[in-house]
Amino acid sequence: QVQLVESGGGLVQAGGSLRLSCAASGGSFRTYAMGWFRQAPGTEREFVASVTWIGGRTNYADSVKGRFTISRDNAKTTVYLQMNSLKPEDTAVYYCARRNVYQNDFGSWGQGTQVTVSS
């Protein structure tokens, strides 16, 4: 089975930047899309951004448009999330996810990486 490992989280001041990485192992054949979700304490997990593997089509949550950029490296089976102009409300555990061509939704998840934005 595919394994997703996130990295790049940490503590940053408001207005700063972080770049998250998610490396997939165990095979990525038939990947349809990869994405990022986040969950803050006391809240449900929410969608942040996604990118289709072949066409590179991106989608973003309204709350991060213009600030976050998702990208992928197909050869490395890695997806990135460049986060700029970070706000305290971006504080959350960020999860990488994968959707294959047979699934209607994301079905594989990483362990998460903590992003904390101080005011």
Steps between C-alpha positions, in 0.01 A plus 500: 500500500605857443649685793495878530751684715470873561781731600573869525269605779611720782455826684492825306392857570203654326593615153766236463524203268531124517531232239348162569602186318325166468691203368310193386646153509371151430385581150302783348365336185153627408522807721227745410580783737683594814396761745541671830254518786530654842341466839515754779419409861127462553419515129431256221761422243468737206617504143789732418623425148531224242671433170420241234796281419485502122358838407619695800163663559489668838225581744523714809288581797386861493683567823840430345462624144775741406715390793554126457628317194480125447733326258615151419804318371372191322844342468557528873139421589505803724257780560583837652310778667664840496337713768559874496357786702411260776238597752435371851179342371714278277620320810407134466627153437544467126434166334603377160251284313482294181210406277536227239307474175256247649399716794246777530689663783838503669572163655860502621630732768827602654567532870483878498743779572440784743496858375484769766476867409555744783348847508 
